[in-house]
Every structure is written in C-alpha cells, then in structure tokens.
Amino acid sequence: MKKILILFFIAVLSFSTLSVSSAQCAMCRATVESNSKSGDQTIGRGLNAGILYLMSIPYIVVSVVGYLWYTNSKKNARRIVAAKNIKGNVPPLQEG
C-alpha cells in the first residue's frame, strides 16, 4: 500500500509541474512563435499542457496493466500453493 501511495504522490507532483515544463514539436513551436509575436502567450501554455497530457497517457496505461498483471500472478501463485497443500493432505485411494 505504501508503494501505491508513493507512486500516487509522485504522479501528483509531476502533473503539478505541467505549466513549468516545455515540450513542443516543430509545428507547435512555429504556431507559438507566430502567436507570441502578436502578443498571445496563452496558446503556448495550452499546447505544452496538451502535449504533456498526451505523453503521459501511455505511461499510465502501461502502469495499470502491469499492476493488474502483478496482482493476478500473485493470486494464481496463492491458488497453486493452496492446491498443492490440499493435494498433499488427502490420503491416497486404496485399491481393492
């Protein structure tokens, strides 16, 4: 549970820095430069936030799939151990 809280805290901190980060493709940069010459700075901030949002989605999806896979493998391991314990406690059938 602690690991999940730490990961959540890191994610919240990373999303809080969206306005500070600057990640732009060439076309976005050209759009921002042309708009900044006219004095409009809001489009650049919006493009940066949108790019970072789109970039974060694959990481979130991979993290969720990995977590589900991990928990499922733990459940299967418990079932296998339980099945082996049950199988070991049952006396063998006597032929006769």
N, C-alpha and C positions, 0 to 999 in steps of 0.2 A: 504494500500500500504506500510505503514511503517513496518508492521509486516512481509511482504514478503521480504523486503529489509534486515531486521534484520536476518531473517532465512537464507537468502542467504549469508549474511556476516558470520554467524556462520558456515555454511557449508563450505565456502571457508577456513576459519581458521582451521576447523577440517581436511580438506584434505591437508592443508599445513604441518601438523604435521605427515604425514604418515611415513616419514623416521625416525622420532624420536621414534614412538611407536613400541612396540614389542609384537606381538601376534602370537603364534605358537602352532600348535598341536604337539602331541608326535612324529609323523613320520617326520614332517617338522623339528622339533628340532634335531632329530637324523641325518637327512640329513645335516643340517647346521653344526652340531658338527663335522661330518666326513669330511666335506669340509673345515672347519676352521682349522682343524689340518694340512691340506695340504697347508693352506695359502690363500684360496679363500674366500673372505668376501662378494662378490657381490651376491652370491646365497641367502644368508641370508636376505639381504636387499630386494631382489626381492620377496622372499617368504612372508616377512612381509607385503609388499605393496599389494601383491595379496590377502592375507588373509583379510586385512582390506578393500580392494575393494569389495570382495565378501560379506563381512559382512555388508557393507553399502547399498547394492542394496535393500534388503527387506525394510529397513527404508525409502528409497527414494520412493519406490513403495507405501508403506502404506501412506506416506505423500501426494503423488499426488492423490491417491484415496480419502483420507479424504478431501483434498481441493476441489476436484470436487464434492463430496457429499455435502459439506457445501454450495458451490455456487449454486448447483442445488436445495437444500432445501430452500435457500433464494429466488430463482426465483419462486418456487412453492408457497411460502408464499405470495409473491407480487401478484401473479395471483389470489390467493384465496381472498385477500383483495380487489383487483380490481373487481372481480366478485361479491363480496358482495356489493360493492359500486354501481355497475351498477344495480344490482337486487333491491337495495333499492330505486333507483331514478326512476324506471319505474312504472307508475301508474297501478293499478290493472285493469284487464279487467272487463268491465261491462256486466253483463248478461242481456239478454233482448230480 
